[in-house]
Amino acid sequence: MATALPLTAPAGQGLSPVPAPPAPTALEKPPAPDLPPEEESALIAPGSPVARLPVELDVSVAVADFRVRNLLALEPGQVIESQWGQGQDLPLACGEVRLAWSEFEVVDSQLAVRLTRLI
């Protein structure tokens, strides 16, 4: 955690510029955040095999009075009214954990989900 430097110098001393830390090169990893040891061991290294495991993400849209018979009767191009207003962000979750907010977007002829805010 960074500390604030005083704005005025003590009497009789001038302020000297504080050198900025060198920027990491492409081969260097950025410094890890300062975490307590118990939390530091819980982080997943970006290059580890665990970081590449597939995870199922859910974007749920609340639809009032929608039954299985409605699902079976769906046809291509049919529009269903939901309880979310147009332009409102939808929660994106993995199981019970909310990860981000998202919005639907049409790309070519496919429906996509765009992340708008990370939690």
C-alpha positions as CSV (number, residue, x, y, z in Angstrom):
1,M,0.0,0.0,0.0
2,A,1.4,3.4,-1.0
3,T,1.8,6.1,1.6
4,A,1.3,9.8,0.9
5,L,4.3,12.1,0.8
6,P,4.1,15.4,2.7
7,L,3.4,18.4,0.5
8,T,5.9,20.7,2.2
9,A,9.5,20.1,3.1
10,P,10.8,20.4,6.6
11,A,12.5,23.8,7.3
12,G,15.8,24.2,5.5
13,Q,15.3,21.2,3.3
14,G,14.2,21.1,-0.3
15,L,12.0,18.5,-1.9
16,S,13.9,16.0,-4.1
17,P,12.0,14.2,-6.8
18,V,11.1,10.6,-6.0
19,P,12.1,8.3,-8.9
20,A,9.3,6.3,-10.4
21,P,9.6,2.5,-10.3
22,P,10.8,1.0,-13.5
23,A,8.1,-0.3,-15.8
24,P,8.1,-4.1,-16.2
25,T,9.4,-5.3,-19.5
26,A,7.5,-7.8,-21.6
27,L,9.4,-10.7,-20.0
28,E,9.0,-9.6,-16.4
29,K,5.8,-10.3,-14.4
30,P,4.1,-7.3,-12.7
31,P,4.6,-7.3,-8.9
32,A,2.0,-9.3,-7.0
33,P,-0.4,-7.3,-4.7
34,D,0.5,-7.2,-1.0
35,L,-1.7,-9.8,0.6
36,P,-1.7,-11.6,3.9
37,P,0.0,-15.0,3.6
38,E,-3.2,-16.9,4.0
39,E,-4.8,-15.0,1.1
40,E,-1.7,-15.1,-1.1
41,S,-1.7,-18.9,-1.2
42,A,-5.4,-18.8,-2.4
43,L,-4.4,-16.9,-5.6
44,I,-4.3,-18.9,-8.9
45,A,-1.2,-18.2,-10.9
46,P,-2.2,-17.0,-14.5
47,G,0.1,-19.6,-16.2
48,S,-0.9,-22.6,-14.1
49,P,-3.0,-25.5,-15.5
50,V,-5.8,-24.6,-13.0
51,A,-6.2,-21.2,-14.6
52,R,-7.0,-23.0,-17.9
53,L,-9.8,-25.2,-16.6
54,P,-13.1,-24.6,-18.3
55,V,-15.8,-22.9,-16.1
56,E,-19.5,-22.8,-16.9
57,L,-20.9,-19.2,-16.8
58,D,-24.5,-18.4,-16.5
59,V,-26.4,-15.3,-17.7
60,S,-30.0,-15.6,-16.4
61,V,-32.9,-13.6,-17.8
62,A,-36.1,-13.6,-15.7
63,V,-39.1,-14.3,-17.9
64,A,-42.6,-14.0,-16.3
65,D,-45.1,-16.9,-16.7
66,F,-42.8,-18.9,-19.1
67,R,-43.6,-22.6,-19.0
68,V,-42.1,-25.7,-20.7
69,R,-44.9,-25.7,-23.2
70,N,-43.8,-22.1,-24.2
71,L,-40.3,-23.4,-24.7
72,L,-41.5,-26.3,-26.8
73,A,-43.6,-23.9,-29.0
74,L,-40.7,-21.5,-29.7
75,E,-39.9,-20.9,-33.4
76,P,-37.0,-19.1,-35.0
77,G,-37.3,-15.4,-34.9
78,Q,-39.9,-15.4,-32.1
79,V,-39.4,-12.7,-29.4
80,I,-40.1,-13.3,-25.7
81,E,-40.7,-10.5,-23.2
82,S,-38.5,-10.5,-20.2
83,Q,-38.5,-8.6,-16.9
84,W,-35.2,-6.9,-17.8
85,G,-35.5,-3.5,-19.5
86,Q,-33.8,-2.9,-22.8
87,G,-30.3,-1.7,-22.2
88,Q,-30.1,-2.9,-18.6
89,D,-27.1,-5.0,-17.6
90,L,-27.6,-8.7,-16.7
91,P,-25.6,-10.5,-13.9
92,L,-23.0,-13.0,-15.1
93,A,-22.3,-15.7,-12.6
94,C,-20.5,-19.0,-12.0
95,G,-22.7,-21.1,-9.8
96,E,-23.8,-18.8,-6.9
97,V,-20.9,-16.4,-7.4
98,R,-21.7,-13.2,-9.3
99,L,-18.6,-12.2,-11.4
100,A,-19.7,-9.4,-13.6
101,W,-22.5,-7.5,-15.3
102,S,-23.1,-8.1,-19.0
103,E,-25.3,-7.2,-21.9
104,F,-26.5,-9.1,-24.9
105,E,-25.1,-8.2,-28.3
106,V,-25.8,-9.6,-31.8
107,V,-22.6,-10.3,-33.7
108,D,-23.2,-11.2,-37.3
109,S,-26.0,-13.7,-36.8
110,Q,-25.0,-15.0,-33.3
111,L,-26.1,-13.8,-29.9
112,A,-23.1,-12.8,-27.7
113,V,-22.6,-11.5,-24.1
114,R,-20.4,-8.5,-23.6
115,L,-18.9,-7.8,-20.1
116,T,-19.7,-4.3,-19.0
117,R,-18.6,-4.2,-15.3
118,L,-16.4,-6.6,-13.3
119,I,-17.3,-7.1,-9.7
